Amino acid sequence: MSKVILYCTTWATALAGALCAPSVCHAQLGGMVPPAPAASAAVVHSLKSGSFQVRTTTDGGGTTINEYSTDTGQIFAYTWQGPTMPDLKTLLGSFYDSWRDGAASAQASGGALHAARVAQPDLVVESGGQMRSYVGRAWLPRALPAGVSADDLR
């Protein structure tokens, strides 16, 4: 009897977790844009004469995240603004460890308390703000489409 109760409890817990999880889905920087569900809350804009698209979503913490992708669907940048920091491990994907090491070394060398910039040949991350007011952007310099600069990432 206890195995049945344990099974039902485990199943109910897993189902509740799945239903309560935020429905916003992001691919990793450098990856491909995931297919949007039919009832997606994402807003998609095409900019720069069709050279890239911006998909705007809001995460579970209320932060607005802009996902920049090429016309072929490769994600080359993210920007964010809101009351919470986004999940950078998810957004940066395979670049996360490189960013974390760069951020740690910048902090160790006397970096600013509320702002950080990690610039590497393959990745740039700028992040700042204070509690309930975070802003930032991350991009792959080599993946920027022709005619697009970091200044276009807002």
C-alpha positions as CSV (number, residue, x, y, z in Angstrom):
1,M,0.0,0.0,0.0
2,S,2.8,2.4,0.8
3,K,4.3,2.0,-2.7
4,V,1.0,3.1,-4.2
5,I,0.9,6.2,-2.0
6,L,4.5,7.0,-2.8
7,Y,3.9,6.5,-6.5
8,C,0.8,8.8,-6.5
9,T,2.6,11.4,-4.4
10,T,5.6,11.4,-6.7
11,W,3.3,11.6,-9.8
12,A,1.3,14.5,-8.3
13,T,4.4,16.4,-7.3
14,A,5.9,16.1,-10.8
15,L,2.6,17.1,-12.5
16,A,2.3,20.2,-10.2
17,G,5.8,21.2,-10.9
18,A,5.3,20.9,-14.6
19,L,2.1,22.9,-14.5
20,C,3.6,25.7,-12.3
21,A,6.8,26.0,-14.3
22,P,7.0,29.2,-16.5
23,S,6.1,28.5,-20.1
24,V,8.8,30.8,-21.6
25,C,11.3,28.8,-23.5
26,H,14.7,30.2,-24.6
27,A,17.3,28.5,-26.6
28,Q,21.0,29.0,-25.9
29,L,23.2,31.8,-27.3
30,G,24.5,30.5,-30.6
31,G,21.8,27.9,-30.8
32,M,18.6,27.9,-33.0
33,V,15.3,29.6,-32.0
34,P,13.0,27.0,-30.6
35,P,9.6,26.5,-32.3
36,A,7.0,28.7,-30.6
37,P,3.9,27.0,-29.2
38,A,0.6,27.9,-30.8
39,A,-0.4,30.1,-27.8
40,S,3.0,31.7,-27.3
41,A,3.2,34.9,-25.4
42,A,6.3,35.9,-27.5
43,V,6.2,38.9,-29.7
44,V,8.3,38.7,-32.8
45,H,9.6,41.8,-34.7
46,S,11.7,41.8,-37.9
47,L,14.3,44.6,-38.0
48,K,17.1,46.0,-40.1
49,S,15.5,45.1,-43.5
50,G,15.0,41.5,-42.4
51,S,18.6,40.8,-41.4
52,F,17.4,39.8,-37.9
53,Q,14.4,39.2,-35.8
54,V,13.7,40.0,-32.1
55,R,11.5,37.8,-30.0
56,T,10.3,39.4,-26.8
57,T,9.2,37.4,-23.8
58,T,8.8,37.9,-20.1
59,D,10.2,35.3,-17.7
60,G,8.7,34.1,-14.5
61,G,10.3,36.9,-12.5
62,G,8.8,39.6,-14.7
63,T,12.0,40.4,-16.6
64,T,11.6,41.2,-20.3
65,I,14.0,39.3,-22.5
66,N,14.7,40.1,-26.1
67,E,16.1,37.2,-28.2
68,Y,17.9,38.3,-31.4
69,S,18.2,35.8,-34.2
70,T,19.3,35.8,-37.8
71,D,16.9,35.1,-40.7
72,T,18.1,31.5,-40.5
73,G,17.2,31.2,-36.8
74,Q,20.6,31.4,-35.1
75,I,20.5,33.3,-31.8
76,F,23.3,35.9,-31.7
77,A,22.2,38.0,-28.7
78,Y,20.0,38.6,-25.7
79,T,19.0,41.7,-23.9
80,W,17.1,41.9,-20.6
81,Q,15.5,44.5,-18.3
82,G,13.4,43.9,-15.2
83,P,13.1,43.2,-11.5
84,T,15.1,39.9,-11.5
85,M,18.2,38.6,-13.3
86,P,17.4,36.1,-16.0
87,D,18.8,32.6,-15.9
88,L,22.1,33.3,-17.5
89,K,23.1,29.7,-17.4
90,T,20.2,28.9,-19.7
91,L,20.6,31.9,-22.0
92,L,24.4,31.6,-22.4
93,G,24.4,27.9,-22.7
94,S,27.9,26.6,-23.6
95,F,29.3,30.1,-23.1
96,Y,28.3,30.2,-19.4
97,D,31.5,28.8,-17.9
98,S,33.6,31.2,-20.0
99,W,31.5,34.1,-18.8
100,R,31.5,33.0,-15.2
101,D,35.3,32.8,-15.2
102,G,35.6,36.2,-16.9
103,A,33.2,37.7,-14.4
104,A,35.1,36.2,-11.4
105,S,38.4,37.6,-12.6
106,A,36.9,41.0,-13.3
107,Q,35.5,41.1,-9.7
108,A,38.8,39.9,-8.2
109,S,40.6,42.8,-10.0
110,G,38.3,45.4,-8.4
111,G,35.3,45.4,-10.7
112,A,32.3,47.6,-10.0
113,L,29.7,46.4,-7.5
114,H,26.6,46.9,-9.6
115,A,27.9,46.6,-13.1
116,A,30.1,44.2,-15.0
117,R,31.4,43.8,-18.5
118,V,33.1,40.6,-19.7
119,A,34.5,41.0,-23.2
120,Q,36.1,38.0,-25.0
121,P,36.7,37.4,-28.7
122,D,33.7,35.1,-28.9
123,L,31.4,36.6,-26.2
124,V,30.5,39.9,-24.7
125,V,28.2,40.2,-21.6
126,E,27.3,43.5,-20.0
127,S,25.1,43.4,-16.9
128,G,24.2,45.9,-14.2
129,G,21.6,47.4,-12.0
130,Q,20.5,47.0,-8.4
131,M,17.8,45.1,-6.7
132,R,14.6,45.1,-8.6
133,S,16.1,46.9,-11.6
134,Y,18.5,44.8,-13.7
135,V,19.6,45.4,-17.3
136,G,22.0,43.7,-19.5
137,R,22.9,42.2,-22.8
138,A,25.0,39.3,-24.2
139,W,26.1,38.8,-27.7
140,L,28.4,36.8,-30.0
141,P,30.5,39.5,-31.8
142,R,31.4,37.1,-34.7
143,A,27.8,36.1,-35.2
144,L,26.4,39.6,-35.6
145,P,24.7,39.9,-39.1
146,A,26.3,42.2,-41.6
147,G,25.3,45.8,-40.9
148,V,24.4,45.1,-37.3
149,S,26.4,46.5,-34.4
150,A,26.2,46.1,-30.6
151,D,24.5,49.5,-30.5
152,D,21.5,47.9,-32.3
153,L,21.0,45.5,-29.3
154,R,18.6,47.4,-27.0
